[in-house]
């Protein structure tokens, strides 16, 4: 059974992130809903679960700041955006390790 989330659309989730009273719940939803996809990508590409947590934290911070500054131009879903940013951050980190 799929878990129910309080914000069912990307627009609702972004709006919740912009409101002081709802941003904590919205951030929790981001982690519950999207972390596993990022964790799986990173652990399948020479990373650890801890590295995945760090990358996802950085990704959510980037996303949150853009939402707060109203500088987010979303041309895809939140899931795709978070995955892409995480992927780029991870690939950059891998290049720097070499």
C-alpha positions in Angstrom: 0.0 0.0 0.0 1.4 3.4 -1.0 2.0 5.8 1.8 -0.2 8.9 1.9 1.5 12.3 1.9 -0.1 15.5 3.1 0.9 17.3 0.0 -0.3 15.4 -3.1 1.0 17.7 -5.8 4.4 19.3 -6.4 2.7 22.7 -6.3 1.2 22.0 -2.9 4.6 20.8 -1.6 6.4 23.9 -2.9 3.7 26.1 -1.4 4.1 24.3 2.0 7.8 24.8 1.9 7.2 28.6 1.6 5.0 28.7 4.7 6.7 28.8 8.1 3.9 26.8 9.6 4.1 23.9 7.1 7.7 23.8 6.0 8.8 21.2 8.6 6.1 18.7 7.4 7.0 19.5 3.8 10.7 18.8 4.4 9.8 15.5 6.1 7.8 14.6 3.1 10.7 15.3 0.7 12.9 12.9 2.7 10.2 10.1 3.0 9.1 10.4 -0.6 12.4 10.9 -2.5 15.5 9.8 -0.4 15.3 6.1 -1.3 15.7 6.8 -5.0 18.8 8.9 -4.4 20.2 6.3 -1.9 19.7 3.5 -4.5 21.5 5.5 -7.2 24.5 6.4 -5.0 24.9 3.0 -3.5 24.7 1.4 -7.0 27.5 3.8 -8.1 30.3 3.2 -5.7 28.8 5.1 -2.7 27.7 4.4 0.8 24.4 5.0 2.5 26.1 7.7 4.6 27.3 9.4 1.4 23.8 9.2 0.0 22.5 10.9 3.2 25.0 13.7 2.8 24.3 14.2 -0.9 20.6 14.2 -0.3 20.9 16.7 2.5 22.9 19.0 0.2 20.3 18.5 -2.5 17.4 19.4 -0.3 19.2 22.4 1.0 19.7 23.7 -2.6 16.1 23.0 -3.4 14.8 24.6 -0.2 16.9 27.8 -0.7 15.7 28.2 -4.3 12.1 27.7 -3.1 12.5 30.3 -0.3 14.1 32.8 -2.7 11.4 32.1 -5.3 14.2 31.4 -7.8 13.1 27.8 -8.6 12.1 27.3 -12.2 10.7 23.8 -12.2 10.5 22.3 -15.7 10.1 18.8 -14.4 8.7 17.1 -11.3 10.3 17.6 -7.9 11.4 13.9 -8.0 13.3 14.5 -11.3 14.8 17.7 -10.0 16.0 16.2 -6.7 17.4 13.1 -8.5 19.2 15.3 -11.1 20.8 17.6 -8.5 21.8 14.6 -6.4 23.2 12.8 -9.4 25.3 15.8 -10.5 26.6 16.3 -6.9 27.5 12.6 -6.6 29.2 12.5 -10.0 31.2 15.7 -9.1 32.2 14.1 -5.8 33.4 10.9 -7.6 35.5 13.0 -10.1 37.1 14.8 -7.2 37.9 11.5 -5.4 39.9 10.3 -8.5 
